[in-house]
Amino acid sequence: MATERYHPLFAVDLADACSYYDSIANTLGNRFRVSVRSIIQTVIDRPESFGRIGGEFRGALVDRFPYVVVFTIDGGIPSIFGLRHAASHHSSWFSRTMPAASGEPGDEPKSR
């Protein structure tokens, strides 16, 4: 059983932020990755311990870095939508929608 779902663009968010930190210092990107993994594990273990930041969206602040993991809880499973800089415009944080996973409602071919 899945413990979390990721929006496909989450990997892009993470790669962009890691690239930025790697450009500052060789080990900084790796420390950022470790901090992101740590907060995601906490989100998986205790998703309801994080406050709502807009509608159903919740935010988990990455330790020692100004980034927020933006997620919702769907049927007890965290759906991670993005990794956002805390100073970025907040309206963009909530614009993503989670694509339907294989076998979920919405995957059926539409009849013409």
PAPA-74096 format. One record per residue (C-alpha): residue in three letters; x, y, z. Coordinates in steps of 0.2 Angstrom, whole numbers, padded with zeros to 4 digits, always signed. Layout:
ALAXYZ
...
***
This chain:
MET+0000+0000+0000
ALA+0006+0017-0005
THR+0012+0028+0010
GLU+0012+0044-0001
ARG+0009+0051-0018
TYR+0019+0064-0027
HIS+0014+0077-0041
PRO+0025+0074-0056
LEU+0032+0091-0054
PHE+0038+0089-0037
ALA+0054+0081-0044
VAL+0057+0096-0054
ASP+0054+0107-0039
LEU+0067+0097-0029
ALA+0080+0096-0043
ASP+0079+0115-0045
ALA+0081+0119-0027
CYS+0095+0106-0025
SER+0104+0114-0041
TYR+0103+0131-0033
TYR+0111+0125-0017
ASP+0124+0114-0026
SER+0129+0130-0035
ILE+0133+0138-0018
ALA+0143+0124-0010
ASN+0146+0106-0015
THR+0138+0098+0000
LEU+0124+0111+0003
GLY+0112+0102-0010
ASN+0115+0086-0001
ARG+0110+0093+0015
PHE+0095+0101+0008
ARG+0090+0084+0001
VAL+0092+0076+0018
SER+0081+0089+0026
VAL+0068+0087+0013
ARG+0067+0068+0015
SER+0066+0070+0034
ILE+0051+0082+0033
ILE+0043+0071+0020
GLN+0045+0056+0032
THR+0037+0066+0046
VAL+0023+0071+0034
ILE+0020+0052+0030
ASP+0021+0048+0049
ARG+0010+0062+0056
PRO+0002+0071+0041
GLU-0012+0079+0052
SER+0001+0088+0064
PHE+0004+0101+0050
GLY-0007+0116+0049
ARG-0018+0121+0034
ILE-0011+0135+0023
GLY-0025+0137+0011
GLY-0041+0126+0009
GLU-0036+0108+0011
PHE-0017+0111+0008
ARG-0005+0109+0022
GLY+0013+0115+0024
ALA+0028+0107+0032
LEU+0043+0119+0034
VAL+0060+0111+0029
ASP+0072+0111+0043
ARG+0086+0124+0041
PHE+0080+0130+0024
PRO+0067+0142+0018
TYR+0056+0129+0009
VAL+0039+0122+0012
VAL+0032+0105+0007
VAL+0014+0108+0001
PHE+0003+0093+0003
THR-0015+0087+0006
ILE-0022+0072+0015
ASP-0032+0061+0004
GLY-0040+0046+0012
GLY-0026+0046+0025
ILE-0012+0046+0012
PRO-0002+0062+0010
SER-0002+0069-0008
ILE+0013+0080-0010
PHE+0010+0094-0023
GLY+0026+0104-0022
LEU+0041+0111-0014
ARG+0040+0130-0013
HIS+0052+0144-0007
ALA+0044+0151+0008
ALA+0045+0169+0001
SER+0037+0165-0016
HIS+0020+0171-0021
HIS+0008+0159-0011
SER-0006+0159-0024
SER+0006+0148-0035
TRP+0007+0135-0021
PHE-0011+0129-0024
SER-0013+0129-0042
ARG-0007+0111-0045
THR-0020+0097-0046
MET-0015+0079-0044
PRO-0016+0068-0059
ALA-0027+0053-0057
ALA-0017+0037-0054
SER-0019+0022-0065
GLY-0036+0013-0060
GLU-0043+0028-0051
PRO-0059+0037-0056
GLY-0056+0048-0070
ASP-0044+0036-0079
GLU-0058+0029-0090
PRO-0058+0033-0108
LYS-0072+0045-0112
SER-0084+0039-0125
ARG-0088+0050-0140
***
